[in-house]
């Protein structure tokens, strides 16, 4: 099976006619094994597929898009690469639905950091492909969503967003702006903060797992 992205998969333990999907998108400099560690703890009816980002940083590290620094150590994201990755993920969803008995109406994204930023972009650009999003330690970047996103019907989209209050990589202030942006677009969003840095606190994991079960 030759799909757009490399990935790890946990087949559902409860087989339905069509099973829902949790697609895991890792952060900058990580790989598909990172979030896959959640798989054994997540609901049994899901296909759990963890994708590897397309840009190779060496030594088993990958990125969805480049982050460059100027002479003053200011960070710049390569938005062109981010938009390409957004569309690669959308195509990858279609490929998974075509190759596995996945319910196309129950495709859900779990992203961390850069993977979270891409999850927002995919969901807002292609809401017909995405049901729910768990976006951890990220924020919405409207510069990488589809140009005509305002025409999209986002009313079915549900988002659980979380952030560490002492995140040293992505400032919590960036995340705090996200709920207002999404609510203005008609998206239902649950937003939570935890007293941690750039990582997933145990309580954060339990909260998003419960949110998935309730929604």
trRosetta pair geometry for C-beta under 8 A, 3 or more apart (Angstrom, degrees):
i j d omega theta_ij theta_ji phi_ij phi_ji
1 99 5.7 94 -147 -158 131 146
3 7 7.2 -22 78 8 136 119
3 92 6.3 79 167 -135 112 79
3 95 4.7 136 -135 139 101 145
3 96 7.2 49 -133 -65 149 67
3 99 7.0 -98 -75 4 117 158
4 88 5.5 -173 153 -167 138 87
4 91 5.5 85 -35 102 158 112
4 92 4.8 -110 56 -80 119 85
4 95 6.1 174 -1 -5 95 155
5 51 4.6 25 125 -159 146 107
5 52 5.8 176 176 56 95 68
5 53 7.8 -21 -141 -104 122 14
5 54 6.6 -94 -108 -70 91 85
5 88 6.7 104 -55 153 108 110
5 89 7.8 21 -30 -97 147 56
5 92 5.1 -1 11 -108 115 140
6 32 6.4 -130 111 -19 91 147
6 51 7.4 122 79 -161 50 58
6 52 4.0 -6 73 34 99 131
7 32 5.8 -172 -133 -141 42 150
7 49 5.2 13 171 -177 137 95
7 50 6.0 157 -160 78 80 46
7 51 4.8 -34 -98 -101 102 54
7 52 6.4 -146 -77 -1 47 80
8 32 5.0 153 -1 139 99 117
8 33 6.6 86 -23 -88 152 55
8 36 4.8 4 81 -105 140 151
8 49 7.2 167 82 -153 47 50
8 50 4.7 -4 54 54 95 103
9 47 6.9 -27 -158 -173 99 92
9 48 7.0 145 -158 83 48 57
9 49 5.0 -8 -104 -104 80 79
9 50 7.8 -159 -72 22 38 69
10 36 7.6 147 -26 -158 109 92
10 39 4.3 140 -15 -176 151 133
10 40 7.7 -156 -120 -68 158 52
10 47 7.4 160 81 -164 60 45
10 48 4.2 5 50 56 106 106
10 49 7.8 -148 29 -66 62 44
11 47 6.6 -24 -134 -117 40 76
12 15 6.1 140 93 -86 112 51
12 16 7.4 -40 117 10 161 84
12 19 4.5 -139 -22 -146 154 158
12 44 6.4 91 -169 156 75 58
12 45 5.4 10 -152 -170 126 29
12 46 5.9 170 -98 75 96 21
12 47 5.6 -61 -39 -62 92 55
13 44 3.9 -64 56 -163 108 105
13 45 7.7 -74 55 -66 68 32
14 19 7.8 144 88 -115 72 116
14 44 4.7 86 -9 118 101 105
14 45 4.5 -42 67 -89 116 71
15 19 7.0 -76 -140 -60 45 121
16 19 5.1 135 44 -80 99 68
16 45 6.3 35 -18 -156 120 106
16 103 7.8 -13 95 -43 128 118
17 101 7.3 -128 150 172 42 124
18 101 5.4 -132 -115 163 58 82
18 102 6.3 41 -172 142 90 14
18 103 3.9 116 127 -72 113 76
18 104 7.8 -48 178 -2 145 62
18 106 7.8 135 122 36 104 115
19 45 5.9 -165 -146 167 97 72
19 46 6.6 145 162 -134 107 22
19 47 5.4 117 104 -26 121 90
19 100 8.0 -57 53 145 104 108
19 101 6.3 74 13 103 86 86
19 102 6.1 -53 71 -114 71 52
19 103 6.3 -144 85 -8 17 94
20 45 6.3 52 32 120 98 100
20 46 5.4 -49 88 -108 90 73
20 47 7.2 -158 99 23 40 78
20 102 7.4 52 -155 -159 15 78
20 103 5.4 -33 -83 45 54 118
20 106 3.7 -76 -112 130 95 123
20 107 7.4 -167 -163 -75 71 31
20 108 6.7 26 169 1 111 110
20 131 7.8 -66 -145 38 112 153
21 46 6.6 109 -130 -162 17 85
21 47 4.7 -24 -109 66 73 105
21 48 7.9 156 -160 -86 56 28
21 49 6.5 -19 -161 16 104 111
21 93 7.9 153 96 -140 153 83
21 96 6.5 95 -125 131 157 138
21 97 7.9 -97 -20 -76 149 76
21 100 7.9 111 -87 87 118 131
21 102 4.8 18 -48 -150 118 127
21 103 7.4 -163 -9 51 84 70
21 106 6.9 135 21 108 68 73
21 107 4.8 -2 60 -121 115 67
21 108 6.5 174 91 30 62 69
22 42 6.4 -73 27 160 166 156
22 46 4.7 23 -5 -180 104 143
22 47 7.1 -175 29 87 64 54
22 48 4.9 -9 66 -112 108 72
22 49 7.3 162 84 28 56 63
22 108 5.3 -26 -105 79 61 103
22 109 7.9 137 -160 -108 55 14
22 110 5.8 16 -176 -7 100 116
22 212 7.8 3 -94 -139 123 148
23 49 5.4 -19 -112 73 67 96
23 50 7.9 150 -166 -94 48 30
23 51 6.4 16 -174 -15 95 113
23 89 7.8 129 142 -166 144 100
23 92 7.8 128 -148 113 143 114
23 93 6.8 -74 -48 -95 162 88
23 96 7.4 -167 -88 8 119 169
23 107 6.7 15 -9 -175 117 90
23 108 7.0 169 20 85 75 46
23 109 5.3 -31 70 -107 96 64
23 110 7.2 172 82 24 44 70
24 32 7.6 113 91 -151 107 69
24 35 4.0 -166 180 102 131 133
24 36 6.5 176 70 -69 156 59
24 38 7.2 162 -103 46 143 123
24 48 6.9 31 -20 -177 114 85
24 49 6.9 -171 20 94 81 43
24 50 4.0 -23 66 -108 119 77
24 51 6.9 175 77 15 60 69
24 110 5.0 -22 -107 71 69 102
24 111 7.6 155 -163 -84 46 43
24 115 7.5 12 165 173 57 151
25 35 7.6 26 52 15 22 156
25 51 6.0 -8 -98 54 67 107
25 53 7.7 81 -162 -71 81 90
25 64 7.4 33 -179 -69 112 136
25 89 7.0 1 -97 -119 134 136
25 109 6.3 0 -1 -167 117 102
25 110 7.1 171 23 86 72 49
25 111 4.1 -15 67 -107 109 88
25 112 7.4 -175 92 24 65 61
25 114 8.0 -114 143 102 101 69
25 115 3.1 170 120 -159 86 107
25 116 7.4 174 86 -48 109 35
25 118 5.7 -123 160 75 153 121
25 119 5.8 -179 42 -59 139 96
26 30 4.2 -125 163 92 127 121
26 31 6.3 20 62 82 169 8
26 32 6.5 -136 -15 -89 131 33
26 34 4.6 97 -123 52 126 129
26 35 5.4 -155 -85 -7 80 107
26 50 7.1 55 -40 -174 101 101
26 51 7.8 -149 5 76 86 63
26 52 7.7 -4 26 -118 124 43
26 53 6.6 -108 64 -24 94 105
26 62 7.5 81 77 71 124 101
26 112 6.2 -15 -145 52 41 105
26 113 8.0 -1 162 52 48 103
26 114 7.8 16 115 66 52 95
26 115 5.1 139 67 -45 14 142
27 30 5.0 68 62 6 72 127
27 34 7.4 -93 28 115 81 163
27 112 4.7 -69 -43 107 101 92
27 113 3.2 40 -118 58 120 127
27 114 4.9 114 -149 25 57 86
27 115 5.5 -92 -68 3 47 97
27 116 7.7 -2 -88 0 88 89
27 137 7.4 -22 -87 93 135 124
28 63 4.9 23 -136 -118 75 96
28 64 7.3 -88 -84 22 71 80
28 67 6.2 10 -140 -7 157 129
28 113 6.2 -100 9 128 82 127
28 114 4.3 99 -42 -18 84 141
29 57 5.9 -59 -109 64 62 164
29 61 4.5 -18 -158 -162 56 121
29 62 7.6 158 -114 51 11 31
29 63 6.5 20 -45 -73 49 92
30 34 4.3 -1 174 -39 128 154
30 61 6.7 5 -49 -136 11 73
30 62 7.0 -51 79 50 42 75
30 112 7.9 8 31 82 159 121
31 34 6.1 133 61 -19 51 98
31 52 5.7 -3 -161 -123 76 97
31 53 7.9 -116 -117 24 47 86
31 60 5.4 -64 -36 169 149 80
31 61 6.6 -113 -48 -110 95 30
31 62 5.4 92 -99 14 71 107
32 35 7.9 -65 -164 43 41 85
32 36 6.2 48 150 -33 68 124
32 50 4.4 132 -171 122 83 98
32 51 6.0 -122 -107 120 109 13
32 52 4.1 -66 -37 -65 112 79
33 36 5.3 -73 -150 38 34 123
33 37 7.3 53 159 -41 67 86
33 50 7.3 124 -77 113 17 147
34 37 6.9 -59 168 1 29 104
34 50 7.7 -179 54 -174 64 137
34 112 7.6 -112 124 49 127 142
35 38 5.6 -24 176 8 67 115
35 50 5.5 176 75 -126 94 121
35 110 6.5 168 180 109 143 113
35 112 6.1 178 -77 -2 119 123
35 115 7.6 -105 -30 84 145 168
36 39 5.3 -8 -174 -23 62 119
36 48 7.4 129 -134 137 70 113
36 50 4.1 -98 -70 -5 95 160
37 40 7.8 -42 180 17 44 97
38 41 5.7 -81 -170 49 57 105
38 42 5.8 53 142 -36 92 112
38 48 7.7 -149 92 -162 89 142
38 110 7.5 -96 72 126 160 158
38 205 7.0 -158 -121 -140 109 115
39 42 6.0 -63 -147 25 31 111
39 48 4.5 159 -126 109 97 153
39 50 7.4 -92 -59 -32 117 119
41 205 7.4 18 111 167 149 125
41 209 7.0 -69 134 -102 101 146
42 46 6.1 -44 131 47 116 139
42 48 6.0 119 69 -85 139 138
42 209 6.6 -140 -113 -122 68 101
42 212 7.7 -8 -151 81 98 161
43 46 5.4 90 80 -8 88 107
43 209 7.7 155 -35 -161 86 87
43 212 6.7 -145 -8 118 126 123
43 213 6.5 152 -70 -87 131 87
46 108 8.0 -63 -128 46 126 120
47 96 7.7 166 117 175 148 121
47 100 6.1 93 -110 139 161 150
47 102 5.7 -67 20 -98 146 104
49 96 6.3 -148 31 -125 171 142
51 89 7.2 149 84 -117 168 86
51 92 6.4 54 -113 159 145 159
52 62 5.5 80 -180 33 85 169
53 62 4.0 163 63 134 94 109
53 63 5.4 -120 123 108 148 11
53 64 4.5 -102 -135 -66 124 59
53 85 6.9 -5 -149 -136 90 133
53 114 7.6 15 -90 109 151 128
53 115 7.6 -119 -66 -81 113 92
54 62 7.2 129 42 -172 13 117
54 64 7.3 66 27 -126 79 45
54 85 6.3 -160 23 -106 114 91
54 88 6.1 -34 -32 146 140 172
55 62 6.2 135 73 -166 53 72
55 63 4.5 -39 75 67 113 83
55 64 7.1 129 20 -137 107 2
55 65 6.9 105 3 -100 147 21
55 66 6.7 -116 160 -57 165 74
55 81 6.8 17 -52 -171 143 135
55 85 7.9 -65 -14 -76 103 122
56 61 7.8 104 -168 83 51 58
56 62 6.0 -37 -103 -106 43 80
57 61 4.0 -56 72 103 114 102
57 62 6.1 -171 7 -94 93 21
57 63 5.6 80 -46 -15 117 103
58 61 6.3 2 69 46 47 98
63 66 6.4 95 110 -83 148 40
63 67 7.3 -135 -151 -3 146 87
63 114 6.7 -35 -153 129 76 171
64 81 7.5 141 134 135 55 98
64 82 6.5 56 127 -118 100 66
64 85 4.3 114 -174 178 87 166
64 114 5.0 178 28 148 115 116
64 115 6.7 149 -33 -82 138 56
64 117 7.9 -180 73 73 145 102
64 118 5.1 -103 -176 -55 165 143
65 77 6.1 59 107 -175 125 90
65 78 4.7 -152 172 69 103 92
65 79 7.4 53 177 -94 158 17
65 80 8.0 150 -142 70 123 49
65 81 3.6 144 -131 100 91 108
65 82 4.0 -48 -36 -64 159 70
65 84 7.8 131 -92 49 101 92
65 85 5.8 -121 -50 -1 91 136
65 114 7.2 -164 37 -162 80 125
66 77 7.6 148 88 -158 54 47
66 78 4.1 48 55 -3 90 134
66 81 5.7 89 10 26 82 160
67 75 5.6 -12 -178 -164 104 106
67 76 7.2 155 -161 75 55 41
67 77 5.8 -27 -106 -100 73 62
67 78 7.4 -120 -70 -2 31 84
68 75 7.4 137 75 -157 40 53
68 76 4.9 -25 66 64 90 96
68 78 6.7 80 -11 -52 106 93
69 73 5.5 -15 -167 -135 120 43
69 74 6.7 144 -152 68 64 39
69 75 6.0 -32 -95 -96 72 55
69 76 7.5 170 -87 17 23 80
70 73 7.3 -80 67 -6 61 13
70 74 4.9 -1 36 51 107 94
70 76 6.9 66 -33 -14 95 117
77 82 6.2 28 156 -40 115 136
77 141 7.4 -46 70 -141 159 166
78 81 4.1 37 112 19 116 115
78 82 6.5 157 94 -19 62 86
79 82 5.1 -51 -143 36 40 118
79 83 6.3 43 156 -22 69 99
79 141 7.7 -142 -114 145 103 132
79 143 5.2 -58 -132 129 145 114
79 144 5.3 -142 -152 -79 88 93
80 83 6.0 -52 -151 32 30 109
80 84 6.7 31 149 -17 62 104
81 84 5.5 -54 -151 36 36 113
81 85 6.3 35 152 -18 68 105
82 85 5.7 -54 -148 38 32 111
82 86 6.4 44 149 -28 64 100
82 117 7.4 -53 -148 124 128 117
82 118 6.9 -145 -159 -91 86 88
82 121 7.0 165 158 -53 102 174
82 141 7.4 -24 152 88 159 141
82 144 4.3 -55 118 -126 123 142
83 86 5.3 -42 -149 25 35 120
83 87 6.8 27 155 -11 63 102
83 121 7.8 -129 -105 177 52 142
83 144 5.3 -147 -70 -151 72 78
84 87 6.1 -63 -157 40 32 104
84 88 6.3 35 147 -23 67 107
85 88 5.2 -50 -142 35 37 115
85 89 6.3 40 157 -21 67 101
85 118 5.9 -66 119 -121 116 132
86 89 6.1 -58 -157 33 26 109
86 90 6.7 25 148 -17 62 107
86 118 6.1 -157 -89 -150 68 84
86 121 4.6 -86 -110 126 123 123
86 122 5.6 -170 -155 -74 77 71
86 125 6.1 68 167 24 128 159
86 144 6.1 165 -44 158 138 99
86 145 7.6 179 -143 -112 159 38
86 146 7.8 -163 133 -52 142 75
87 90 5.4 -48 -146 35 39 115
87 91 6.3 39 153 -18 67 103
88 91 5.8 -56 -150 39 31 110
88 92 6.2 37 149 -25 64 107
89 92 5.4 -52 -146 34 32 117
89 93 6.7 41 152 -25 63 97
89 118 6.2 127 -22 160 157 119
89 122 5.0 -75 98 -90 129 139
90 93 5.8 -47 -156 26 32 114
90 94 7.0 31 147 -15 61 102
90 122 5.7 -177 -66 -142 84 98
90 125 7.1 -85 -69 99 138 117
90 126 4.9 127 -121 -16 122 163
90 129 6.0 130 -143 43 82 170
91 94 5.6 -53 -157 35 38 113
91 95 6.4 39 147 -21 68 105
92 95 5.5 -52 -147 36 34 114
92 96 6.4 37 153 -21 66 102
93 96 5.8 -54 -150 33 30 110
93 97 6.5 29 154 -17 64 106
93 107 5.7 74 -155 -176 118 156
93 122 7.8 131 -26 -178 137 134
93 126 7.9 165 47 115 148 145
93 129 5.1 92 110 178 153 125
93 130 7.7 -80 -121 -69 162 77
94 97 5.8 -57 -149 38 31 110
94 98 6.3 28 153 -18 65 110
94 129 7.4 -65 -58 -124 78 127
95 98 5.7 -59 -147 38 30 111
95 99 6.0 8 161 -5 67 117
96 99 6.1 -71 -139 47 26 98
96 100 5.7 -24 179 27 69 112
96 102 5.8 20 134 9 93 157
96 107 8.0 124 83 -121 126 121
97 100 7.3 -67 -113 57 17 75
97 102 5.0 -103 -109 72 58 113
97 104 4.8 57 -141 -91 140 91
97 107 7.2 -59 -68 -71 112 131
102 106 7.9 -142 173 72 78 83
102 107 6.9 58 156 -85 123 92
103 106 4.1 24 94 33 121 106
103 107 7.6 -159 91 -45 67 67
104 107 6.6 -18 -158 -28 38 113
104 129 7.8 -69 -174 -135 85 58
105 131 6.7 80 159 -76 51 119
106 131 5.3 -3 -131 -22 39 160
107 129 6.1 -43 70 163 143 66
107 130 5.8 -84 94 -110 97 45
107 131 5.8 138 55 0 48 95
108 130 7.2 97 -110 -161 33 75
108 131 5.4 -53 -74 64 78 99
108 132 4.3 -3 -124 62 107 89
108 133 7.0 -167 -163 -76 70 34
108 134 7.5 46 164 -5 106 90
108 212 7.2 99 163 -129 164 108
109 119 4.2 171 130 -137 135 107
109 122 6.5 127 -65 72 161 130
109 123 6.6 -127 27 -57 136 108
109 130 6.0 -24 -10 -137 110 121
109 132 7.6 -162 33 99 61 53
109 133 4.8 -5 64 -118 99 78
109 134 7.1 -156 102 35 57 63
109 135 7.9 31 106 -70 104 77
110 119 7.4 -73 142 -101 4 151
110 133 7.8 164 -83 -163 35 50
110 134 4.3 1 -117 60 77 112
110 136 7.7 16 -175 0 78 108
110 208 7.5 107 -126 153 111 143
111 114 7.9 -108 179 97 110 39
111 115 3.6 -159 -154 128 87 80
111 116 3.7 166 110 -79 103 41
111 117 7.3 -134 142 22 142 40
111 118 6.1 -172 -130 60 150 82
111 119 3.5 -151 -6 -23 138 128
111 120 7.8 -107 53 -15 148 69
111 133 7.2 -15 13 -167 103 97
111 134 7.2 167 26 88 56 64
111 135 5.6 1 61 -118 100 63
111 136 6.9 -173 94 32 53 72
111 138 6.3 -3 113 -12 111 152
112 115 5.1 32 47 55 53 116
112 116 5.7 11 -136 -36 8 101
112 136 4.9 -21 -109 75 70 106
112 137 5.7 25 -164 49 71 113
112 138 7.4 169 -177 -36 23 107
112 200 6.8 -71 -113 -51 127 114
113 116 5.8 111 28 15 13 106
113 117 7.3 -29 145 -7 40 98
113 136 7.5 -25 -29 99 53 76
113 137 4.9 -21 -70 106 66 111
113 138 5.8 149 -142 -73 13 88
113 169 6.9 -16 -127 111 119 140
113 170 6.6 173 -133 -14 77 134
113 198 6.8 50 -88 -173 118 107
114 117 5.5 -47 -149 33 38 114
114 118 6.5 35 151 -14 65 105
114 138 7.3 167 -64 -106 10 114
115 118 5.7 -53 -147 41 33 111
115 119 6.3 44 149 -29 64 102
115 138 7.4 -121 73 -62 49 142
116 119 5.4 -46 -146 28 33 117
116 120 6.9 36 153 -17 62 97
116 135 4.1 107 -160 -161 98 75
116 136 5.5 -140 -82 53 136 44
116 137 6.0 157 3 70 154 59
116 138 2.6 -171 99 -6 118 141
116 139 7.8 64 116 -2 112 32
116 161 8.0 103 -170 -132 123 82
117 120 6.1 -51 -159 32 31 111
117 121 6.6 28 147 -17 62 109
117 138 4.5 -148 -49 -162 65 121
117 139 6.5 7 -99 56 89 54
117 140 7.5 155 -138 -111 63 25
117 141 5.6 24 -163 3 108 114
117 144 7.4 55 154 54 101 145
118 121 5.4 -56 -147 39 37 114
118 122 6.1 37 156 -20 71 104
118 144 7.9 -67 -105 124 57 141
119 122 6.0 -52 -144 36 29 108
119 123 6.2 25 159 -17 63 111
119 133 5.0 141 155 -151 115 117
119 134 7.8 -55 166 67 164 43
119 135 5.3 -164 81 -94 129 93
119 138 7.3 123 39 63 104 162
120 123 6.0 -64 -147 39 26 108
120 124 6.1 13 164 -9 66 113
120 133 6.8 119 -81 164 51 161
120 135 5.8 48 -54 -109 93 149
120 138 6.8 -163 -12 122 119 128
120 139 7.6 -43 -6 127 162 27
120 140 4.3 -145 171 -106 153 79
120 141 7.3 120 84 23 130 63
120 145 7.7 -74 128 -76 84 109
120 159 7.8 44 -104 -126 81 142
120 178 7.6 -96 -110 -146 149 124
121 124 6.3 -61 -140 42 24 102
121 125 5.9 15 163 -12 63 119
121 140 7.7 152 -60 -147 63 71
121 141 6.8 -21 -69 62 109 86
121 144 4.8 -40 -114 109 141 101
121 145 5.1 -149 -139 -85 72 67
122 125 6.0 -66 -140 45 23 105
122 126 5.8 -38 180 40 65 106
122 129 7.3 -77 164 82 97 123
122 130 6.2 116 121 -50 95 143
123 126 7.2 -77 -121 64 15 66
123 127 6.2 49 174 -98 60 66
123 130 4.3 -101 -113 88 77 156
123 133 5.0 -64 -58 -51 155 137
123 154 8.0 77 144 -135 88 101
123 157 5.7 110 172 -139 113 133
123 159 7.3 128 122 -82 166 110
124 127 6.8 9 -130 -59 21 94
124 140 7.3 77 -27 -146 147 121
124 145 4.7 -37 94 -132 121 135
124 146 7.6 -165 111 25 80 86
124 149 5.2 26 147 -158 96 136
124 152 6.9 140 177 67 55 152
124 154 6.6 -4 -126 -102 66 130
124 157 7.8 32 -83 -106 54 174
124 185 7.1 -10 -131 157 109 165
124 187 7.9 -61 -95 -62 90 145
125 145 5.0 -166 -62 -161 93 74
125 146 3.7 118 -137 -13 96 104
125 149 5.7 -70 -97 -96 54 107
125 152 7.4 -172 -153 -54 17 158
126 129 4.3 3 139 21 114 118
126 130 6.4 98 97 -6 83 101
126 146 7.5 103 -44 -22 68 136
127 130 6.1 -78 -138 53 39 91
127 152 5.2 128 9 169 120 123
127 153 6.3 -141 84 81 142 58
127 154 5.1 -146 -92 -105 156 60
127 156 6.8 131 164 55 111 94
127 157 5.3 -84 -139 -55 109 118
130 133 6.5 24 168 -58 130 96
130 157 6.7 33 102 -116 99 99
131 156 7.2 -64 -136 138 59 106
131 157 7.6 174 -179 -118 23 51
131 158 7.3 -8 150 31 65 94
132 157 7.5 144 -101 -163 36 56
132 158 4.7 -24 -113 71 86 96
132 159 7.2 169 -164 -84 63 37
132 160 7.5 25 176 -1 106 93
132 212 7.0 148 112 -117 155 74
132 215 6.0 120 -101 114 144 131
133 157 7.2 6 1 -172 106 100
133 158 7.5 178 26 92 66 50
133 159 4.6 -10 65 -115 100 82
133 160 7.2 -165 97 34 56 62
134 159 7.8 162 -86 -160 26 58
134 160 4.8 -11 -114 67 71 106
134 162 7.9 -5 -174 8 82 105
134 208 4.7 74 -138 -161 132 132
134 211 7.4 135 -98 81 104 128
134 212 7.1 -39 -55 -64 127 105
135 138 5.1 -91 177 56 97 116
135 159 6.2 -5 6 -167 114 107
135 160 7.2 166 25 85 66 52
135 161 4.7 -16 70 -108 102 78
135 162 7.5 163 89 24 56 61
135 178 7.9 -135 103 166 143 160
136 161 7.7 173 -81 -157 36 47
136 162 5.0 -10 -117 64 75 98
136 163 7.5 165 -164 -78 52 47
136 200 5.8 14 171 -95 155 98
136 204 6.6 92 -126 165 124 133
136 208 7.4 -65 -64 -53 113 154
137 162 7.3 -17 -35 96 57 75
137 163 5.8 122 -97 -120 44 64
137 164 6.5 11 -98 4 98 93
137 167 6.2 164 -137 -120 94 141
137 169 7.5 37 177 70 116 117
137 170 6.0 125 173 46 75 127
137 175 7.7 -71 -138 -79 26 138
137 198 5.6 100 -153 -151 139 68
137 199 7.3 77 -65 -15 150 11
137 200 7.5 -101 -18 -68 121 70
138 161 7.8 -106 64 -144 81 97
138 163 8.0 -135 31 -89 34 97
138 170 6.6 -16 -113 134 32 173
138 175 7.1 109 86 -99 30 97
139 170 6.5 -168 -10 175 107 128
139 174 4.2 -82 -58 141 162 99
139 175 5.0 -122 -83 -86 93 51
139 177 6.9 42 -156 58 121 94
139 178 5.1 -148 -148 -61 70 119
140 145 7.9 6 -175 -44 97 125
140 178 4.8 127 4 -128 98 96
140 181 5.5 -147 67 90 139 144
140 182 6.6 154 -32 -56 155 97
141 144 5.0 38 101 17 109 105
141 145 7.6 168 95 -24 59 84
142 145 5.5 -45 -147 19 50 115
142 149 7.9 -139 -150 51 85 148
142 181 7.2 -135 -53 -168 117 139
145 149 4.6 3 140 -49 120 154
146 149 4.8 131 68 -62 82 86
146 152 7.7 97 65 -39 125 131
148 151 5.0 -13 161 16 95 119
148 152 7.6 117 119 -34 75 87
149 152 5.3 -39 -165 7 54 122
150 185 7.9 -119 -117 -124 62 98
153 156 7.3 47 128 2 97 93
154 157 4.9 -41 -173 17 76 126
154 185 5.2 15 53 143 155 103
154 186 5.3 135 76 77 98 96
154 187 5.0 -52 145 -72 122 90
155 186 5.3 -42 -87 143 69 124
155 187 8.0 -133 -102 -90 24 46
157 187 5.0 -35 87 -130 113 98
157 188 7.1 175 96 35 60 76
158 187 7.7 168 -101 -176 24 81
158 188 5.0 -23 -115 78 72 109
158 189 7.8 166 -165 -85 49 40
158 215 5.4 -159 123 -173 161 145
159 182 6.4 -68 38 -173 148 162
159 187 6.0 29 3 156 119 120
159 188 7.0 162 25 91 71 56
159 189 4.4 -15 71 -111 105 82
159 190 7.2 -168 99 30 57 64
160 189 7.7 164 -86 -159 23 61
160 190 4.9 -13 -114 65 69 106
160 192 7.7 -7 -174 11 86 105
160 207 7.6 175 -174 128 132 92
160 208 5.1 150 118 -121 147 86
160 211 4.6 98 -86 123 147 161
160 212 7.8 -84 0 -53 148 69
161 175 6.7 174 159 -169 119 101
161 178 5.9 -158 -163 101 169 139
161 179 6.9 -150 50 -68 141 84
161 189 6.0 4 3 -170 113 110
161 190 7.1 170 27 85 66 52
161 191 4.8 -13 71 -109 102 76
161 192 7.5 164 90 26 54 61
162 191 7.3 165 -82 -159 43 50
162 192 4.8 -15 -109 70 90 87
162 193 7.0 163 -159 -90 67 30
162 194 6.6 26 -180 -7 112 106
162 204 5.1 139 152 -143 159 111
162 207 7.2 121 -83 85 142 131
162 208 6.9 -97 -13 -58 136 113
163 167 6.1 -71 -179 -21 90 142
163 170 7.6 -104 -138 97 112 107
163 172 5.1 141 134 -126 130 80
163 175 3.8 128 -57 97 156 174
163 176 7.6 -102 48 -49 152 67
163 193 5.5 -27 71 -112 78 78
163 194 7.6 -179 92 27 33 75
164 167 4.2 124 71 -59 98 88
164 172 6.9 -114 90 -80 47 108
164 193 7.2 108 -134 -163 13 76
164 194 5.6 -45 -105 74 62 84
164 195 7.3 35 -157 160 77 10
164 196 4.0 -87 -124 83 118 71
164 197 5.2 47 134 127 157 5
164 198 6.2 -131 36 -72 138 29
164 199 6.6 50 -51 42 146 60
164 201 7.2 132 -95 -29 96 107
165 172 5.4 16 -133 -78 41 161
165 193 5.1 72 -62 170 91 120
165 194 7.0 -149 -8 84 87 31
165 195 5.5 -25 35 -109 120 50
165 196 7.5 96 29 35 70 40
166 172 7.8 -7 -46 -32 17 126
166 195 6.9 36 -1 -170 106 57
166 196 6.8 -129 48 126 91 16
166 197 5.3 -51 98 -85 88 64
167 170 5.5 -29 140 65 135 65
167 171 6.6 170 85 -118 101 17
167 172 5.6 134 30 -56 107 79
167 175 7.8 79 29 -10 151 133
167 196 7.7 40 -70 104 72 65
167 197 5.6 116 -107 -171 42 48
167 198 4.8 89 -147 -73 85 71
168 197 5.5 -15 1 -153 94 109
168 198 6.0 -91 45 -19 70 109
169 197 7.8 85 -1 166 91 91
169 198 4.1 41 15 -84 119 153
170 174 5.8 -90 173 57 89 136
170 175 7.0 88 129 -43 110 101
170 198 6.7 109 21 -111 81 110
171 174 5.1 104 72 -6 82 97
171 175 7.8 -156 105 2 52 84
172 175 5.4 -55 -157 39 48 112
172 176 6.1 53 146 -29 74 104
172 193 6.7 51 -151 -127 128 124
173 176 5.5 -52 -145 31 33 116
173 177 7.1 38 156 -25 62 98
174 177 6.2 -55 -164 24 33 110
174 178 7.6 45 142 -37 60 97
175 178 5.6 -40 -166 3 45 121
175 191 7.7 153 153 -155 97 116
175 193 8.0 134 103 -93 135 95
176 179 7.5 -40 -170 16 41 100
176 191 7.9 109 -121 168 50 146
177 180 6.3 -65 -170 41 50 108
177 181 6.3 48 143 -23 79 111
178 181 5.7 -62 -150 36 35 112
178 182 6.1 23 161 -13 72 110
178 189 7.5 -156 127 -172 93 160
178 191 7.2 154 80 -105 102 130
179 182 6.0 -65 -146 42 30 105
179 183 5.9 29 160 -21 69 109
179 189 5.1 -165 -126 97 79 138
179 191 4.7 -74 -66 -32 127 146
180 183 5.8 -52 -138 37 28 110
180 184 6.4 35 157 -23 61 105
181 184 6.0 -59 -159 31 26 113
181 185 6.9 15 148 -9 61 109
182 185 5.6 -62 -153 41 38 108
182 187 4.0 -67 175 63 96 124
182 189 4.8 81 95 -37 140 141
183 186 7.6 61 -175 -67 34 14
183 187 6.7 -95 -78 59 31 70
183 189 6.4 -99 -60 26 80 114
190 211 6.2 -151 61 -129 152 137
192 204 7.2 175 99 -117 123 78
192 207 6.0 -59 49 145 169 159
194 201 4.2 -143 157 17 153 145
194 203 6.1 163 -118 72 127 111
194 204 5.1 -80 -29 -58 153 107
195 201 7.7 75 55 -82 54 154
196 199 5.6 -92 151 63 127 92
196 200 8.0 37 98 152 157 3
196 201 4.6 -174 -22 -61 147 108
196 204 7.7 -86 27 -22 140 132
200 204 5.1 -135 -165 85 70 131
200 205 5.8 77 155 -57 114 92
201 204 4.3 102 57 -3 79 105
201 205 7.3 -144 94 -5 46 81
202 205 5.7 -53 -155 32 36 113
202 206 6.6 31 152 -15 68 104
203 206 5.7 -53 -147 39 36 109
203 207 6.1 38 154 -23 68 108
204 207 5.7 -56 -146 36 28 112
204 208 6.5 17 161 -11 64 105
205 208 6.4 -61 -147 39 26 99
205 209 6.1 26 156 -20 64 111
206 209 5.7 -58 -145 38 29 113
206 210 6.2 28 157 -17 66 107
207 210 5.9 -56 -147 38 28 108
207 211 6.2 31 152 -22 63 108
208 211 5.2 -50 -144 36 37 118
208 212 6.4 44 153 -24 66 99
209 212 5.8 -50 -153 31 30 112
209 213 6.7 28 149 -17 62 106
210 213 5.6 -55 -150 37 35 112
210 214 6.2 28 154 -16 69 109
211 214 5.9 -58 -143 40 29 107
211 215 6.0 4 164 0 66 117
212 215 6.4 -72 -137 50 22 94
